[in-house]
Amino acid sequence: MKIPTLDLTRNYERIREEVADALEEVLESQYFILGPVEKAFEEEISAYLGGAQAIGCASGSDALLLALMALDVSEGDEVITTPYSFFATVSCITRLGAKPVFVDIDPDTYNINLEQLMDKVTSRTKAIIPVHLFGQMAPLEEVSHELESRGIAIVEDAAQAFGSWRQVEGEIIRAGAWGSIGCYSFFPTKNLGGYGDGGMVVSSRSDLAARLRTLRVHGAGTTYIHEEVGLNSRLDALQAAILRVKLRHLDEWNEERRLVADRYNLLFAEHDLLENVKPPKELKGNYHIYHQYVPRVNNRSKLSAFLEGKGITTRVYYPLCLHLQQCFGFLGYKEGDFPEAEKLSHESLAFPIFPELTVEEQEYIVGAAADFYAKK
């Protein structure tokens, strides 16, 4: 049996005709950059999020960069974030000459430890970038009021979390719609993924939304009239058309991912593997959408190799924390500075997860893991 970490072909079979019709609409219109289809997608995203204005862009990495540009982050500023994330979370800070300031993670949720975050705030702190990692929101209500009172912006890195939400005092708040600006990636592997690169920034502040729209087209408010230096970062109409189709099914697919995650939890328990495989935890009040299913495991490298031999592909997110990356060596961090993140980088292993993963495949995966640990 061959089981990849993600099988996009199965998902495509479910929506093949809808995608073909959507692409045909764009081809007939010949509007490929921005245009009516892209605008309709932005409006649908805005409605889904409860009213935050949505601005399509070229990638999730650009979304983060645009967000910090709109907030005038520059040399001398500090931006607090997590050392356990994808590279773009931090590169957007250094590209603008600002300084990343790291905070260790919560060992249960893998998200930034908000209790420690406020200790890192200084007079130079311009923003924080919490990452809603693997599809689970950080509990921003713990710090949002204090940050707001100090004039510190929250830029949500929700690249892996579109469709997830958190219930706070009876109110449902969706990932990316809480802070000053929310950032999404529509990379093909994401829960809401296109068939190429794509991203989006959202904001409930009309001033920020207007500036983001200008920044994504070279800083031009009017064609060929440039108010500032921006980026060429637009979501093309073909990707928007595909994403509109997928958005209609997203909640169903996210629920299917949750069922897959629940089944993993049950199977690992049934096979008495919980001493060696510790399932991810869902924080109370959260709706985790399991962009990745990432338990902590013992003997990770040997387990991964054993599963690969059985036709099961696993991945490591992330093998080297950002504060230890060579390109960020100038920041002066060293091994041991963020022990929880570093420990997780040696123990985390992403198992196959996608809506179409079958019961039989999951039983095979967990059975193979049980065989590995039985030999130890």
HELIX and SHEET records of a PDB file:
HELIX    1   1 LEU A    8  SER A   29  1                                  22    
HELIX    2   2 GLY A   35  LEU A   49  1                                  15    
HELIX    3   3 GLY A   60  ALA A   70  1                                  11    
HELIX    4   4 ALA A   88  THR A   94  1                                   7    
HELIX    5   5 LEU A  114  LEU A  117  1                                   4    
HELIX    6   6 MET A  118  LYS A  120  5                                   3    
HELIX    7   7 LEU A  133  GLY A  135  5                                   3    
HELIX    8   8 LEU A  140  GLU A  142  5                                   3    
HELIX    9   9 SER A  144  SER A  149  1                                   6    
HELIX   10  10 SER A  206  LEU A  215  1                                  10    
HELIX   11  11 ALA A  237  GLU A  270  1                                  34    
HELIX   12  12 ARG A  300  GLY A  309  1                                  10    
HELIX   13  13 LEU A  322  LEU A  324  5                                   3    
HELIX   14  14 GLN A  326  LEU A  331  5                                   6    
HELIX   15  15 PRO A  339  GLU A  347  1                                   9    
HELIX   16  16 VAL A  359  ALA A  374  1                                  16    
SHEET    1   A 7 GLN A  53  CYS A  57  0                                        
SHEET    2   A 7 GLY A 199  SER A 203 -1                                        
SHEET    3   A 7 ILE A 181  SER A 185 -1                                        
SHEET    4   A 7 ALA A 153  ASP A 157  1                                        
SHEET    5   A 7 THR A 125  ILE A 129  1                                        
SHEET    6   A 7 GLU A  78  THR A  81  1                                        
SHEET    7   A 7 LYS A  99  PHE A 102  1                                        
SHEET    1   B 3 GLU A 171  ARG A 174  0                                        
SHEET    2   B 3 TRP A 165  VAL A 168 -1                                        
SHEET    3   B 3 ASN A 286  TYR A 287 -1                                        
SHEET    1   C 2 ALA A 220  THR A 222  0                                        
SHEET    2   C 2 ILE A 225  HIS A 226 -1                                        
SHEET    1   D 2 VAL A 277  LYS A 278  0                                        
SHEET    2   D 2 ARG A 296  VAL A 297 -1                                        
END                                                                             
